[in-house]
Amino acid sequence: MNKNHDFANASFKNYENPPGMNLYEKARLFGDYIDNWQGRGHWNYRQVCLNGALPEIELHLPGNPHKSFVATVFNDYLGLSQHPAVKAAAIAGIEKYGVGATASPAIGGQMDFHEEIEARIAGFFKRKSAMLFTTGYTANSATMQALFKKEDLALVDAGVHASMIEGIRYTTNVKTFLHNNMEHLERMLLGSQGKYRSIVVIVDGVYSQPADLAPLKDIVSLCKKYGAFLAMDDAHGIGVIGETGRGVIELHEAWKDVDIITGTFSKTFGHLGGYVVAEPEIIEYLKFQAAQHIFSVAPSPASLCVLKSIDLIDEEPWRKVKLWENIDHLKKGLADLKLNTENSASAIVPVIIGSPGLNAEVCKWLLEAGVYANQIGYPAVSLKQARIRMSITAAHSIEHMDLILDAWEWVTTKLKIRNFE
Ligand SMILES: Cc1ncc(COP(=O)(O)O)c(C=O)c1O
């Protein structure tokens, strides 16, 4: 074991590019870091699940007394990944078309079911045009890379997902405004007038770490006032926010106000794949200019299940009702335990712990209590914002919420944690 490093207080970032080390030296040092965390029982990255994205799961965890764990790690907000009709649609897709498209959409891989999904997801947002990518990550990074270049400026909320940042990092001027801070955004818009070919403001609908919502109405007004375009990724808002689950756009009735809507089929829709919804001329441009659309395979025929998920969001509205019953019950219980869930207003419920070491310890003891949650640390959030993150779904029961609350009570009493007294 390497004795020269303070592994317990380091993060992944420290091992991204250690100076003077070749490929193998750098990989071995990182291996030592992981071994150190594992040795303290503080590692649950790539924890192996044995039975799928369910509310109760089996984990490969030698030595742990539990047979099954309440899972709070899946973003299957409406529980559709296990829906019999969604599974049947995926199987029917495979039966009809085989297991893969085996060519990029540009050169043979585009099939009639892709066109149907594109039309349906565009219609879902009351718009005319959409295109698919194989992941939500790619939808964001590819779209931004293709649309914005060195002459342009991206004004980015500090909380947006890594995939948006990747999309603009190499092609576009980038400035970051404080999370959800409209004064800061306005100052930046004002100071940038006349200096760039175009300005795009990039936000998430629901932010994956703070779990709060973008103040979309205010953002739209500022974009209109200063002539900026608006791109929004509402990966975590769909199915959860808005009267019919159309997300933050629906909440603010901003159907026509977001130039580029991006999202994923990997959360509420229960499957995988990304989409971009925009005006027809932008979608046509992207079909020929987004490298990942041209040089990467089209989504698999199993993605036919997405059409069923779209139906079910409307046909089974009780799922969203159940989801919010669970969220409200859990948040009330956490507040009673004097734990800080920040401004969470979505199906993601974070509990702020505040230091990476303690955060890892909480995560370890939650597992001992039969609850599987994720520890989130730097660089996803600042060191002082280290947190446990739980994703709640409609497939959970109130009994699951009570079990989670019992686990939190036990762990925080044991570790003497109370955010508020
Ligand atoms: C806000 C946000 N956007 C995009 C993505 C990427 O989606 P996908 O899993 O489809 O690549 C995620 C995934 O965690 C996300 O949280």
PDBQT file of the ligand as one rigid body, heavy atoms in Angstrom, charges set to zero:
ROOT
HETATM    1  C1  LIG A 501     -29.249  15.734 -15.815  1.00  0.00    +0.000 C 
HETATM    2  C2  LIG A 501     -28.761  14.544 -16.584  1.00  0.00    +0.000 A 
HETATM    3  N1  LIG A 501     -28.626  14.641 -17.911  1.00  0.00    +0.000 NA
HETATM    4  C3  LIG A 501     -28.179  13.604 -18.644  1.00  0.00    +0.000 A 
HETATM    5  C4  LIG A 501     -27.838  12.411 -18.065  1.00  0.00    +0.000 A 
HETATM    6  C5  LIG A 501     -27.311  11.285 -18.910  1.00  0.00    +0.000 C 
HETATM    7  O1  LIG A 501     -28.332  10.426 -19.264  1.00  0.00    +0.000 OA
HETATM    8  P1  LIG A 501     -28.025   8.951 -19.800  1.00  0.00    +0.000 P 
HETATM    9  O2  LIG A 501     -27.982   8.062 -18.619  1.00  0.00    +0.000 OA
HETATM   10  O3  LIG A 501     -29.144   8.640 -20.705  1.00  0.00    +0.000 OA
HETATM   11  O4  LIG A 501     -26.729   9.001 -20.521  1.00  0.00    +0.000 OA
HETATM   12  C6  LIG A 501     -27.976  12.249 -16.698  1.00  0.00    +0.000 A 
HETATM   13  C7  LIG A 501     -27.620  10.959 -16.095  1.00  0.00    +0.000 C 
HETATM   14  O5  LIG A 501     -27.316  10.767 -14.983  1.00  0.00    +0.000 OA
HETATM   15  C8  LIG A 501     -28.433  13.351 -15.925  1.00  0.00    +0.000 A 
HETATM   16  O6  LIG A 501     -28.551  13.255 -14.607  1.00  0.00    +0.000 OA
ENDROOT
TORSDOF 0
